[in-house]
Amino acid sequence: MVYRAKGRIENMEFIQFHPTALFEPGKRFGQAFLITEAVRGDGAILRNSQGEDFMHRYDERASLAPRDIVARAIDNEMKILGDEHVYLDCRHMSIENFKSHFPNIYEKCLSIGIDVSQQMIPVAPAAHYSCGGIKTDAMGRSSIHHLYACGEAASTGLHGANRLASNSLLEALVFGHRAAQNCVDLIDQISFEHGIPDWNAEGTSAPNEMILITQSIKEIQMAMSDYVGIVRSDVRLQRALRRLDLLHEETEQLYKTTILSPQLCELRNLITVGYLVVKSAQFRKESRGLHYTIDYPGKDHILQNIVL
């Protein structure tokens, strides 16, 4: 919404992937159940479909390596073996300690037929957090007069190119407080527009085929997952952009001719956010933090923010 209102958006290419979301067949997209990294901290081991403890090939810290390294390693193992997931092995751990430390994970796994004391947990990376967003200053002010942003919607610069887990909570509290206080100080100086007309839906009709919207949502999810995921390349990003261009053209036609619905607004927003992620990734000719591309595997000596 801010981008369409000509506000500045920053560093959208830095998308953090949680390395160990519970893999459930038929649930490729949507709200994944996350297996906390504390399970690996307690001794769980990542294994591929052949039972190999593969993480030592990617980092000396093995399963205790940082999130972005673990996510890329899992992604690579899945591609090498043609698998949809890897495994988290907890069978050697004390089951009583597991139940005590991770009761929700134990119950969730049991609910889908997985006894963690006897079976390995199927896991795969899942998109988790956007470090970029609406560019703000130290008070949460965006480039649009009197528009503030905080939390995951904002790019405050505190995360940099990679996210530290607890920073997001701290960021939301600090910048939320600063923005609120700044608004209180200014509220009496702000004039409000009155007489804004209601939305005019004249000339539009109810959508006859909701499949046009639902199928487009699936297409953008597939394109972003397959081409703009953990590991990127110029070719993949270009393919994603071409598909987004077509989806944008089709969706804008729907937007102009049909009555608005939450599903249509969601699709339109997904396409815009997808475009921002792809274009930001194309502009960054290096690998830094959460953005990794096989065409530019090293870091540039110049540190830059990508602002759209």
BAFI-3210 file (N, C-alpha, C; in Angstrom, 3 decimals, decimal comma, padded with zeros to 6 digits):
// residues 308
n [1|2|3|4|5|6|7|8|9|10|11|12|13|14|15|16|17|18|19|20|21|22|23|24|25|26|27|28|29|30|31|32|33|34|35|36|37|38|39|40|41|42|43|44|45|46|47|48|49|50|51|52|53|54|55|56|57|58|59|60|61|62|63|64|65|66|67|68|69|70|71|72|73|74|75|76|77|78|79|80|81|82|83|84|85|86|87|88|89|90|91|92|93|94|95|96|97|98|99|100|101|102|103|104|105|106|107|108|109|110|111|112|113|114|115|116|117|118|119|120|121|122|123|124|125|126|127|128|129|130|131|132|133|134|135|136|137|138|139|140|141|142|143|144|145|146|147|148|149|150|151|152|153|154|155|156|157|158|159|160|161|162|163|164|165|166|167|168|169|170|171|172|173|174|175|176|177|178|179|180|181|182|183|184|185|186|187|188|189|190|191|192|193|194|195|196|197|198|199|200|201|202|203|204|205|206|207|208|209|210|211|212|213|214|215|216|217|218|219|220|221|222|223|224|225|226|227|228|229|230|231|232|233|234|235|236|237|238|239|240|241|242|243|244|245|246|247|248|249|250|251|252|253|254|255|256|257|258|259|260|261|262|263|264|265|266|267|268|269|270|271|272|273|274|275|276|277|278|279|280|281|282|283|284|285|286|287|288|289|290|291|292|293|294|295|296|297|298|299|300|301|302|303|304|305|306|307|308]
n.u [000,832|001,936|003,957|002,445|001,401|003,498|005,505|008,739|010,419|012,487|015,278|014,014|014,812|015,876|014,857|014,098|014,456|012,981|014,673|013,609|010,694|007,806|007,210|004,381|002,603|000,799|000,501|001,967|002,056|001,167|000,278|002,825|003,878|006,272|009,342|011,143|014,432|015,697|015,428|017,424|019,485|019,306|020,299|019,305|019,684|020,256|019,319|019,606|017,515|018,802|019,731|022,033|024,119|024,382|025,193|027,783|029,244|028,824|029,262|031,381|030,128|028,055|024,835|024,281|024,773|024,227|020,907|020,560|022,606|022,034|019,501|020,151|021,820|020,055|018,276|019,992|020,628|018,095|017,687|019,800|019,157|016,587|014,417|011,566|011,885|013,962|015,219|014,751|016,436|015,609|015,731|017,701|017,606|016,545|013,317|011,616|012,724|012,377|009,571|009,112|010,527|009,634|006,682|004,508|005,489|005,941|003,285|002,079|003,505|002,809|000,113|000,013|000,903|003,593|005,966|008,332|010,305|010,721|010,605|011,924|011,600|010,007|011,225|011,398|012,668|011,001|009,538|009,942|010,456|010,526|013,148|013,437|011,385|009,009|010,725|012,017|012,709|014,519|012,397|010,314|009,118|007,887|008,584|006,363|004,402|003,399|002,894|003,507|005,518|006,152|007,674|007,425|006,587|008,174|011,354|013,816|016,503|017,746|017,985|019,754|021,262|020,496|018,536|018,360|016,825|015,410|015,490|013,327|011,132|012,104|012,503|009,873|008,662|010,264|010,285|007,569|006,727|008,167|007,074|004,384|004,621|005,671|003,540|001,612|002,780|002,487|-000,164|-002,076|-001,357|-002,023|-004,022|-007,100|-008,475|-011,739|-014,967|-014,336|-015,127|-017,256|-016,262|-016,502|-018,184|-019,346|-020,122|-018,783|-018,872|-020,033|-017,598|-017,578|-016,163|-014,407|-012,212|-010,359|-009,039|-008,138|-006,508|-004,541|-003,334|-002,174|-000,354|001,421|002,499|003,818|005,685|007,248|008,258|009,685|011,494|012,467|013,572|015,520|018,057|019,216|019,235|020,224|018,766|016,581|015,330|014,597|012,758|010,780|009,982|008,844|006,591|005,254|004,683|002,763|000,737|000,166|-000,902|-003,235|-004,578|-004,974|-006,837|-009,023|-009,378|-010,300|-012,743|-014,380|-016,305|-014,817|-013,099|-011,968|-010,201|-009,342|-008,040|-006,000|-004,593|-003,693|-001,996|-000,110|001,132|002,341|004,134|005,681|006,852|008,429|010,273|011,581|012,642|014,333|016,128|017,260|018,658|020,700|023,877|025,449|026,187|024,769|024,110|020,819|020,306|021,210|022,924|023,782|025,095|026,503|028,392|030,055|030,685|030,083|032,408|031,354|028,909|025,475|022,088|019,084|016,750|013,436]
n.v [-001,203|001,240|001,518|001,825|004,254|005,855|005,857|005,247|002,166|-000,325|-002,563|-005,099|-007,584|-009,093|-011,710|-013,739|-017,210|-019,728|-022,527|-025,043|-025,921|-027,818|-030,437|-031,141|-033,172|-031,852|-029,391|-027,166|-024,381|-021,559|-021,404|-022,640|-025,056|-024,345|-025,805|-025,171|-023,717|-024,280|-026,952|-028,157|-026,991|-028,388|-030,800|-032,211|-033,668|-032,877|-034,738|-036,206|-037,797|-040,185|-040,763|-039,492|-037,426|-034,409|-031,740|-031,110|-030,914|-028,414|-026,477|-025,924|-025,837|-027,505|-028,808|-026,683|-024,337|-020,917|-019,675|-018,916|-020,253|-022,925|-023,165|-022,811|-025,024|-027,175|-026,707|-027,189|-029,925|-031,048|-030,418|-031,810|-034,501|-034,621|-034,350|-033,430|-032,651|-032,725|-034,410|-034,138|-035,454|-036,766|-038,960|-039,974|-038,419|-037,568|-038,551|-037,660|-035,223|-033,910|-033,783|-032,121|-029,750|-029,115|-029,250|-028,535|-029,061|-031,806|-032,736|-031,819|-033,233|-035,835|-035,738|-035,977|-038,452|-038,939|-040,168|-038,785|-040,050|-042,352|-041,927|-039,898|-036,329|-034,834|-032,050|-028,766|-025,752|-022,570|-019,512|-016,757|-014,177|-010,712|-008,577|-006,148|-003,355|-000,722|002,210|003,869|006,511|007,151|007,653|006,253|007,409|007,514|008,081|009,369|012,080|012,300|009,584|006,675|003,779|000,563|-002,424|-005,571|-004,553|-002,387|-000,931|-000,391|-000,556|-001,840|-004,616|-005,069|-007,004|-009,475|-011,337|-011,142|-013,106|-012,054|-009,363|-008,358|-008,189|-006,340|-004,211|-003,629|-002,814|-000,594|001,173|001,331|002,632|005,041|006,076|006,380|008,261|010,419|010,981|011,785|014,167|015,688|015,715|017,772|019,594|018,682|018,777|017,483|015,839|016,347|015,220|013,242|011,268|008,316|004,950|004,304|002,001|001,829|000,475|-001,883|-005,454|-008,367|-010,892|-013,594|-015,907|-017,167|-018,728|-017,521|-015,763|-017,349|-019,229|-017,580|-016,688|-019,088|-019,418|-017,234|-017,856|-020,252|-019,375|-017,515|-019,175|-021,114|-019,678|-017,430|-018,047|-019,441|-019,732|-017,884|-016,760|-014,934|-015,802|-017,182|-015,117|-013,423|-015,022|-015,207|-012,517|-012,137|-013,778|-012,530|-010,083|-010,841|-011,835|-009,473|-007,885|-009,332|-009,268|-006,531|-005,958|-007,418|-005,991|-003,556|-004,148|-005,743|-006,119|-005,181|-007,501|-009,191|-011,235|-010,462|-008,052|-009,057|-010,652|-008,680|-007,218|-009,212|-009,610|-007,104|-006,991|-009,249|-008,368|-006,244|-007,634|-009,204|-007,242|-005,810|-007,833|-008,261|-005,889|-006,060|-006,921|-008,998|-011,365|-011,225|-011,500|-012,500|-012,643|-014,598|-015,341|-017,355|-016,256|-014,076|-014,741|-013,608|-010,928|-007,464|-004,748|-002,326|-001,049|-001,002|000,232|-000,955|000,931|001,377]
n.w [000,000|000,784|-001,101|-003,445|-002,858|-003,353|-001,459|000,119|-000,155|001,280|000,971|000,438|-000,380|001,638|003,045|005,688|006,207|008,106|009,191|009,941|009,539|010,231|008,042|006,258|004,166|001,397|002,508|001,432|001,253|003,328|006,803|008,434|010,871|013,211|014,079|016,759|016,925|019,233|019,696|018,182|019,558|021,900|021,156|018,924|015,658|012,259|009,433|006,167|003,606|003,304|005,719|006,532|008,540|007,573|007,969|008,792|006,510|005,557|007,506|010,288|012,697|012,453|013,045|014,666|013,414|012,167|011,295|008,505|007,190|007,818|006,617|003,884|003,529|003,980|001,875|-000,285|000,079|-000,300|-002,996|-004,247|-003,702|-004,601|-002,892|-000,819|001,740|004,737|007,676|011,225|013,783|016,799|018,311|019,981|022,177|025,557|026,192|028,173|028,927|026,498|026,266|028,428|027,796|025,223|024,884|023,154|020,598|020,796|021,153|018,781|016,793|017,546|016,978|014,236|013,829|014,500|016,585|018,437|019,848|018,544|015,810|013,137|012,628|009,919|008,173|006,657|005,126|005,660|004,606|006,745|007,967|007,152|006,688|005,459|004,293|004,822|004,572|007,332|009,739|012,841|014,495|013,532|011,358|008,055|004,505|003,674|004,568|007,914|008,092|009,796|010,622|012,059|013,432|011,636|009,207|008,737|007,720|009,639|009,877|011,941|011,843|009,798|007,247|008,030|010,361|013,857|016,241|018,614|018,152|016,692|018,420|020,307|018,557|017,641|020,040|020,889|018,630|018,168|020,503|020,269|017,874|018,623|020,697|019,295|017,612|019,474|020,325|018,053|017,283|017,650|015,767|013,315|010,432|009,277|006,440|005,176|003,941|002,072|-000,694|-000,846|-001,750|-005,175|-006,931|-009,365|-012,541|-012,210|-011,593|-009,776|-009,136|-011,358|-011,462|-009,018|-009,136|-010,778|-009,138|-006,935|-008,231|-009,289|-006,948|-006,067|-008,153|-007,848|-005,371|-005,973|-007,907|-006,446|-004,457|-005,905|-007,524|-006,164|-003,729|-001,120|-002,287|-005,006|-008,480|-011,450|-013,678|-012,546|-011,113|-013,206|-014,539|-012,572|-012,487|-015,030|-014,824|-012,731|-013,956|-015,875|-014,172|-012,820|-014,879|-015,523|-013,067|-012,544|-014,501|-013,553|-011,174|-012,082|-013,175|-011,552|-008,500|-005,440|-003,308|-000,330|-001,109|-003,680|-003,118|-001,495|-003,334|-005,115|-003,440|-002,802|-005,272|-005,660|-003,456|-004,040|-006,437|-005,443|-003,848|-005,793|-007,590|-005,862|-005,209|-007,722|-008,115|-006,243|-006,550|-005,283|-002,624|000,452|003,852|004,207|001,550|-001,038|-003,941|-006,709|-008,837|-007,932|-005,653|-003,679|-001,229|-001,842|-001,742|-001,226|000,859|000,583|000,562|-000,854|-002,310|-003,242]
ca.u [000,000|002,836|004,631|001,489|001,215|004,778|006,434|009,997|010,529|013,923|015,905|013,012|015,402|016,345|013,781|014,644|013,771|013,160|015,177|012,955|009,242|007,291|006,719|003,156|002,181|-000,419|000,517|003,187|001,995|000,275|000,840|003,579|004,198|007,720|010,102|012,089|015,855|016,142|015,481|018,794|020,338|019,244|020,999|018,742|020,614|019,643|019,737|018,903|016,680|019,664|020,131|023,337|024,280|025,029|025,529|029,235|029,809|028,554|029,743|032,019|029,185|027,068|023,424|024,173|025,129|023,157|019,721|020,668|023,496|021,292|018,436|020,768|022,308|018,882|017,809|020,916|020,442|016,819|017,850|020,707|018,490|015,244|013,459|010,764|012,201|014,986|014,701|015,349|016,519|015,591|015,522|018,726|017,401|015,647|011,941|011,006|013,201|011,751|008,191|009,146|011,026|008,911|005,402|003,671|006,064|005,676|001,865|001,798|004,044|001,990|-001,192|000,108|001,423|005,045|006,481|009,704|011,259|010,885|010,652|012,482|010,610|010,271|011,266|011,855|012,670|009,788|009,695|009,650|010,493|011,060|013,968|013,190|010,012|008,823|011,902|011,665|013,810|014,608|011,116|009,289|008,479|008,150|008,798|005,063|004,154|002,488|002,685|004,501|005,536|007,057|007,523|007,893|006,262|009,148|012,795|014,446|017,943|018,281|018,320|020,787|020,947|020,108|017,724|018,535|015,435|014,752|015,500|012,029|010,312|012,684|012,260|008,458|008,380|010,956|009,816|006,142|006,638|008,663|006,102|003,199|004,963|005,816|002,182|000,979|003,360|002,120|-001,570|-002,841|-000,896|-002,399|-005,370|-007,649|-009,336|-013,139|-015,729|-013,785|-016,268|-017,247|-015,760|-017,461|-018,081|-020,170|-019,504|-018,164|-019,816|-019,523|-016,773|-018,303|-015,292|-013,410|-011,025|-009,394|-008,270|-007,470|-005,449|-003,450|-002,626|-001,320|000,729|002,444|003,170|004,731|006,771|008,139|008,919|010,600|012,483|012,962|013,656|016,723|019,174|018,679|020,116|019,666|017,774|015,381|014,669|013,985|011,565|009,770|009,485|007,950|005,330|004,591|004,160|001,523|-000,264|-000,197|-001,778|-004,537|-005,223|-005,434|-008,066|-010,060|-009,549|-011,055|-014,053|-015,189|-016,487|-013,691|-013,258|-010,705|-009,306|-008,749|-007,080|-004,845|-003,831|-003,034|-000,895|000,910|001,868|003,184|005,227|006,541|007,611|009,425|011,319|012,349|013,416|015,408|017,113|017,963|019,553|021,841|024,822|026,333|025,514|024,946|023,060|019,764|020,237|022,306|022,767|024,908|025,790|027,383|028,509|030,837|030,185|030,632|033,128|030,525|027,680|024,408|020,691|018,299|015,525|012,523]
ca.v [000,000|002,402|001,630|002,387|005,664|006,499|005,871|004,536|000,806|-000,574|-003,858|-006,168|-008,873|-009,813|-012,524|-014,832|-018,506|-020,602|-023,755|-026,301|-025,956|-029,188|-030,747|-031,919|-033,310|-031,119|-028,084|-026,511|-022,959|-021,211|-021,299|-023,840|-025,224|-024,214|-026,575|-024,184|-024,050|-024,769|-028,418|-028,458|-026,576|-029,447|-031,991|-032,855|-033,701|-032,849|-035,834|-036,260|-038,986|-041,365|-040,914|-038,867|-036,156|-033,679|-030,348|-030,893|-030,611|-027,019|-025,573|-026,659|-025,874|-028,540|-028,455|-025,468|-023,174|-019,909|-020,020|-018,779|-021,320|-024,181|-023,160|-023,040|-026,407|-028,046|-026,474|-027,866|-031,372|-031,387|-030,347|-032,887|-035,796|-034,544|-034,545|-032,285|-032,319|-033,511|-034,897|-033,747|-036,697|-036,539|-040,269|-040,236|-037,478|-038,015|-038,234|-036,906|-033,845|-033,356|-033,443|-030,994|-028,538|-028,818|-029,984|-028,267|-029,782|-033,229|-032,997|-031,605|-034,376|-037,002|-035,586|-036,406|-039,819|-039,015|-040,308|-038,281|-040,971|-043,494|-041,512|-038,572|-035,309|-034,257|-030,584|-028,037|-024,306|-021,809|-018,057|-016,492|-012,778|-009,732|-007,563|-004,871|-002,872|000,721|002,906|004,824|007,091|006,657|007,861|005,472|008,208|007,081|009,195|010,023|012,966|011,849|008,138|005,981|002,317|-000,144|-003,874|-006,231|-003,728|-001,297|-001,161|000,586|-000,730|-002,547|-006,002|-005,186|-007,948|-010,741|-011,069|-011,799|-013,428|-011,194|-007,968|-007,927|-007,791|-005,095|-003,180|-003,249|-002,080|000,699|002,058|001,554|003,660|006,305|006,574|006,826|009,490|011,470|011,320|012,551|015,507|016,425|015,506|019,031|020,404|018,016|019,041|016,291|016,054|015,951|015,161|012,284|010,485|006,870|004,174|004,224|000,706|001,880|-000,123|-003,170|-006,533|-009,406|-011,862|-014,817|-017,064|-016,946|-019,511|-016,617|-015,180|-018,385|-019,830|-016,607|-016,724|-020,289|-019,202|-016,343|-018,605|-021,198|-018,633|-016,952|-020,279|-021,834|-018,820|-016,330|-018,638|-019,342|-019,531|-017,192|-016,544|-013,954|-016,464|-017,459|-013,847|-012,933|-015,843|-014,775|-011,198|-012,295|-014,338|-011,476|-009,102|-011,389|-011,851|-008,076|-007,449|-010,003|-008,848|-005,137|-006,006|-007,821|-004,901|-002,475|-004,573|-006,499|-005,558|-005,553|-008,544|-009,378|-012,109|-009,696|-007,121|-009,846|-011,022|-007,475|-006,911|-010,258|-009,344|-005,929|-007,366|-010,132|-007,516|-005,499|-008,571|-009,591|-006,108|-005,539|-008,905|-008,040|-004,747|-006,372|-007,768|-009,600|-012,192|-010,606|-011,855|-013,411|-012,669|-015,391|-015,619|-018,126|-015,440|-013,140|-015,405|-012,847|-009,628|-006,264|-003,933|-001,150|-001,368|-000,163|-000,114|-000,918|001,697|001,444]
ca.w [000,000|000,855|-002,400|-004,405|-002,481|-003,694|-000,332|-000,121|000,364|001,373|001,305|000,467|-000,753|002,825|003,619|006,493|006,180|009,269|008,561|010,319|009,671|010,119|006,697|006,204|002,763|001,062|003,156|000,956|001,555|004,425|008,139|008,802|012,290|013,308|015,080|017,262|016,822|020,545|019,633|017,767|020,666|022,911|020,690|017,733|014,518|010,935|008,565|004,891|003,430|003,388|007,109|006,770|009,261|006,465|008,255|008,957|005,189|005,236|008,542|011,393|013,830|012,087|013,225|015,487|012,585|012,098|010,503|007,052|006,724|007,933|005,603|002,573|003,510|003,802|000,507|-001,199|000,225|-000,927|-004,448|-004,665|-003,590|-005,165|-001,798|-000,397|003,131|005,423|008,959|012,495|014,560|018,255|018,922|020,995|023,287|026,630|025,828|029,272|028,782|025,297|026,629|029,368|027,143|023,974|024,932|021,989|019,460|021,031|020,907|017,360|016,054|017,882|016,331|012,837|013,811|014,665|017,947|018,280|020,476|017,648|014,412|012,862|012,267|008,592|008,240|005,477|005,381|005,340|004,705|008,153|008,417|006,205|007,359|004,799|004,387|004,682|005,097|008,388|010,516|014,220|015,175|012,849|010,308|006,686|003,574|003,469|005,704|008,962|008,052|010,617|010,508|012,972|013,368|010,421|008,037|008,614|007,595|010,525|009,783|013,107|011,507|008,778|006,180|008,631|011,543|015,149|016,593|019,592|017,718|016,171|019,568|020,806|017,554|017,648|021,283|020,919|017,566|018,407|021,544|019,717|016,904|019,358|021,409|018,291|017,167|020,561|020,325|016,833|016,900|017,613|014,633|012,070|009,918|008,649|005,276|005,347|002,699|001,103|-001,209|-000,674|-002,885|-006,280|-007,614|-010,571|-013,722|-011,884|-011,316|-008,883|-009,875|-011,698|-011,279|-007,972|-009,490|-011,386|-008,045|-006,149|-009,035|-009,383|-005,662|-006,097|-009,115|-007,287|-004,313|-006,625|-008,563|-005,428|-003,760|-006,786|-008,181|-005,325|-002,401|-000,296|-003,213|-006,174|-009,627|-012,378|-014,536|-011,751|-010,808|-014,437|-014,757|-011,598|-012,870|-016,179|-014,343|-011,958|-014,915|-016,439|-013,098|-012,569|-015,972|-015,378|-011,817|-012,693|-015,286|-012,596|-010,208|-012,722|-013,682|-010,592|-007,161|-004,585|-002,297|000,404|-001,871|-004,773|-002,509|-001,055|-004,531|-005,620|-002,521|-002,954|-006,503|-005,433|-002,554|-004,807|-007,359|-004,671|-003,445|-006,982|-008,095|-004,902|-005,364|-008,988|-007,974|-005,370|-007,279|-004,285|-001,627|001,771|004,804|003,787|000,082|-001,596|-005,364|-007,240|-009,834|-007,218|-004,341|-002,705|-000,766|-002,458|-000,746|-000,961|001,567|000,060|000,765|-002,077|-002,038|-004,384]
c.u [000,866|003,562|003,698|001,201|002,502|005,718|007,665|010,026|011,994|014,237|014,936|013,570|015,810|015,172|014,400|013,782|014,048|013,557|014,344|011,474|008,786|006,729|005,497|002,695|000,855|-000,496|001,757|003,214|001,057|001,015|001,515|003,815|005,721|008,290|011,243|013,535|016,424|016,198|016,873|019,783|020,392|019,855|020,425|019,698|019,824|020,202|018,968|018,142|017,481|020,206|021,439|023,220|025,088|025,578|027,026|029,907|029,675|029,128|030,300|031,123|028,057|025,638|023,213|024,584|023,967|022,061|019,941|021,559|022,775|020,212|019,009|021,272|021,154|018,364|018,687|020,763|019,151|016,945|018,735|019,970|017,082|014,154|012,691|011,095|013,434|014,377|015,457|015,277|016,640|015,561|016,512|018,554|016,468|014,221|011,251|011,438|012,556|010,317|008,141|009,524|010,173|007,556|004,526|004,168|005,774|004,230|001,512|002,288|003,199|000,652|-001,181|000,846|002,922|005,390|007,958|010,736|011,564|011,099|011,293|011,386|010,937|010,190|011,768|011,838|011,353|010,069|009,163|009,552|011,112|011,835|013,784|011,736|009,943|010,005|011,462|012,922|013,743|013,323|009,983|008,594|008,858|008,389|007,503|004,716|003,074|002,128|003,839|004,419|006,486|006,801|007,972|007,584|007,361|010,559|013,488|015,971|018,532|018,677|019,529|020,342|020,512|019,404|018,219|017,164|014,766|014,720|014,129|011,099|010,789|012,363|010,809|008,115|008,986|010,400|008,314|005,935|007,064|007,642|004,861|003,462|005,079|004,452|001,458|001,475|002,869|000,618|-002,362|-002,460|-001,355|-003,833|-005,845|-008,551|-010,746|-013,810|-015,147|-014,917|-016,122|-016,685|-016,853|-017,244|-018,918|-019,411|-018,801|-019,233|-019,189|-018,712|-017,550|-017,486|-014,197|-012,119|-009,958|-008,482|-007,470|-006,329|-004,260|-002,649|-001,698|-000,120|001,824|003,193|004,198|005,942|007,760|008,915|009,994|011,742|013,115|013,123|014,993|017,957|018,621|019,703|019,446|018,550|016,476|014,615|013,970|012,718|010,430|009,146|008,524|006,593|004,557|003,994|002,833|000,406|-000,744|-001,188|-003,180|-005,300|-005,723|-006,700|-009,241|-010,405|-010,429|-012,489|-014,928|-015,274|-015,355|-014,071|-011,939|-009,701|-008,609|-007,720|-005,826|-003,967|-003,047|-001,830|000,240|001,773|002,812|004,381|006,209|007,431|008,726|010,590|012,213|013,215|014,567|016,518|017,910|018,971|020,799|022,749|025,884|025,517|025,819|023,785|022,089|019,585|021,453|021,998|024,007|025,688|026,763|027,593|029,276|030,159|030,849|031,348|032,367|029,215|026,567|023,034|019,973|016,964|014,699|011,415]
c.v [001,253|002,595|002,246|003,848|006,473|006,662|005,037|003,196|000,386|-002,043|-005,034|-007,545|-009,708|-010,516|-013,678|-016,085|-019,243|-021,964|-025,005|-026,113|-027,396|-029,411|-031,644|-031,987|-032,594|-029,752|-027,311|-025,045|-022,719|-021,177|-022,609|-023,864|-025,249|-025,089|-025,672|-024,668|-024,531|-026,293|-028,857|-028,068|-027,626|-030,762|-032,697|-032,697|-033,698|-033,994|-035,764|-037,576|-040,281|-041,583|-040,251|-037,580|-035,236|-032,308|-030,094|-030,591|-029,124|-026,039|-026,391|-026,742|-026,866|-028,047|-027,207|-024,208|-022,190|-020,291|-019,985|-019,874|-022,661|-024,269|-023,437|-024,482|-027,384|-027,934|-027,228|-029,379|-031,824|-031,401|-031,480|-034,223|-035,805|-034,749|-033,263|-031,849|-033,092|-033,950|-034,281|-034,966|-036,387|-037,863|-040,588|-039,352|-038,076|-037,585|-037,424|-035,444|-033,161|-032,914|-032,219|-029,689|-028,115|-029,536|-029,761|-029,009|-031,280|-033,566|-032,837|-032,787|-035,628|-036,951|-035,980|-037,740|-039,967|-039,056|-039,948|-039,183|-042,163|-043,103|-040,129|-037,622|-034,753|-032,726|-030,014|-026,550|-023,649|-020,321|-017,594|-015,013|-011,892|-008,663|-006,184|-004,436|-001,376|001,432|003,955|005,426|006,565|006,844|007,078|006,227|007,684|008,305|009,921|010,805|012,401|010,363|007,447|004,473|001,742|-001,632|-004,420|-005,442|-002,722|-001,805|-000,069|000,537|-001,533|-003,980|-006,094|-006,151|-009,309|-010,454|-011,842|-011,910|-012,414|-009,724|-007,474|-007,487|-006,459|-003,937|-002,690|-002,418|-000,682|001,648|002,314|002,668|005,021|006,922|007,120|008,152|010,670|011,928|012,165|013,997|016,349|016,501|016,806|019,913|019,847|018,379|017,816|016,664|015,556|015,869|014,233|011,379|009,003|006,203|004,034|002,933|000,666|001,294|-001,430|-004,199|-007,544|-010,406|-013,157|-016,064|-016,748|-017,707|-018,627|-016,002|-016,251|-019,036|-018,883|-016,556|-017,935|-020,072|-018,308|-017,037|-019,577|-020,473|-018,093|-018,060|-020,921|-020,969|-017,764|-016,806|-018,401|-019,059|-018,982|-017,149|-015,524|-014,562|-016,699|-016,175|-013,278|-013,720|-015,427|-013,448|-011,284|-012,837|-013,315|-010,414|-009,572|-011,404|-010,441|-007,586|-008,037|-009,498|-007,411|-005,067|-006,421|-006,692|-003,787|-002,862|-005,318|-005,786|-006,065|-006,636|-008,648|-010,212|-011,350|-008,692|-007,855|-010,209|-009,823|-007,113|-007,937|-010,003|-008,161|-006,269|-008,300|-009,355|-006,779|-006,401|-008,912|-008,444|-005,759|-006,575|-008,724|-006,902|-005,076|-007,381|-008,314|-010,581|-011,594|-011,025|-012,873|-013,474|-013,422|-015,709|-016,329|-017,322|-014,443|-013,675|-014,615|-011,556|-008,504|-005,458|-002,664|-001,605|-000,440|-000,688|000,001|-000,260|001,785|002,463]
c.w [000,000|-000,475|-003,437|-004,112|-002,669|-002,498|-000,642|000,598|000,260|001,661|001,386|000,101|000,449|003,529|004,396|006,361|007,479|008,728|008,821|010,599|009,477|008,721|006,795|004,756|002,505|001,684|002,740|001,345|002,738|005,740|008,539|010,312|012,420|014,425|015,542|017,155|018,151|020,575|019,174|018,859|021,766|022,429|019,483|016,552|013,211|010,094|007,241|004,764|003,450|004,794|007,471|007,579|008,342|006,838|008,400|007,626|004,837|006,258|009,707|012,623|013,607|012,311|014,065|014,712|012,545|011,110|008,997|006,462|006,741|006,847|004,212|002,446|003,275|002,375|-000,489|-001,131|-000,443|-002,444|-004,970|-004,725|-004,183|-004,134|-001,489|001,025|003,579|006,752|010,129|013,410|016,048|019,016|020,031|022,234|024,337|026,300|026,920|029,214|027,575|025,604|027,523|028,682|025,944|023,929|023,698|020,749|019,592|020,676|019,432|016,534|016,291|017,152|014,857|012,716|013,952|016,149|017,894|018,941|019,569|016,189|014,279|012,380|010,883|008,658|006,917|005,804|004,962|005,511|006,056|008,502|007,345|006,963|006,738|004,972|004,153|005,335|006,118|009,006|011,945|015,016|014,519|011,729|008,926|005,809|003,242|004,734|006,627|008,867|008,776|010,382|011,545|012,848|012,029|009,162|007,735|008,340|008,405|010,425|010,924|012,788|010,601|007,705|006,707|009,945|012,759|015,793|017,513|019,192|017,273|017,294|020,127|019,865|017,591|018,887|021,260|019,868|017,662|019,430|021,011|018,750|017,611|020,067|020,446|017,777|018,210|020,562|019,151|016,560|016,785|016,421|013,291|011,689|009,146|007,476|005,570|003,983|001,649|000,616|-000,925|-001,926|-003,937|-007,060|-008,888|-011,765|-013,457|-011,554|-010,381|-009,689|-010,111|-011,420|-010,261|-008,261|-010,120|-010,328|-007,311|-006,929|-009,166|-008,086|-005,605|-007,011|-008,545|-006,156|-004,896|-007,213|-007,537|-004,718|-004,630|-007,301|-007,280|-003,889|-001,720|-001,137|-004,518|-007,302|-010,535|-013,219|-013,773|-011,456|-012,044|-014,763|-013,820|-012,015|-014,054|-015,752|-013,521|-012,870|-015,495|-015,399|-012,780|-013,622|-015,821|-014,157|-011,895|-013,525|-014,407|-011,644|-010,784|-013,053|-012,684|-009,249|-006,261|-003,584|-001,538|-000,388|-003,000|-004,243|-002,059|-002,247|-005,054|-004,744|-002,637|-004,181|-006,314|-004,545|-003,262|-005,763|-006,616|-004,245|-004,645|-007,474|-007,157|-005,045|-006,655|-008,884|-007,153|-006,054|-006,321|-003,468|-000,262|002,656|004,237|002,275|-000,448|-003,049|-005,899|-008,281|-009,205|-005,804|-003,286|-002,289|-001,537|-001,380|-000,415|-000,302|001,085|000,445|-000,573|-001,758|-003,313|-004,114]
res [m|v|y|r|a|k|g|r|i|e|n|m|e|f|i|q|f|h|p|t|a|l|f|e|p|g|k|r|f|g|q|a|f|l|i|t|e|a|v|r|g|d|g|a|i|l|r|n|s|q|g|e|d|f|m|h|r|y|d|e|r|a|s|l|a|p|r|d|i|v|a|r|a|i|d|n|e|m|k|i|l|g|d|e|h|v|y|l|d|c|r|h|m|s|i|e|n|f|k|s|h|f|p|n|i|y|e|k|c|l|s|i|g|i|d|v|s|q|q|m|i|p|v|a|p|a|a|h|y|s|c|g|g|i|k|t|d|a|m|g|r|s|s|i|h|h|l|y|a|c|g|e|a|a|s|t|g|l|h|g|a|n|r|l|a|s|n|s|l|l|e|a|l|v|f|g|h|r|a|a|q|n|c|v|d|l|i|d|q|i|s|f|e|h|g|i|p|d|w|n|a|e|g|t|s|a|p|n|e|m|i|l|i|t|q|s|i|k|e|i|q|m|a|m|s|d|y|v|g|i|v|r|s|d|v|r|l|q|r|a|l|r|r|l|d|l|l|h|e|e|t|e|q|l|y|k|t|t|i|l|s|p|q|l|c|e|l|r|n|l|i|t|v|g|y|l|v|v|k|s|a|q|f|r|k|e|s|r|g|l|h|y|t|i|d|y|p|g|k|d|h|i|l|q|n|i|v|l]
***
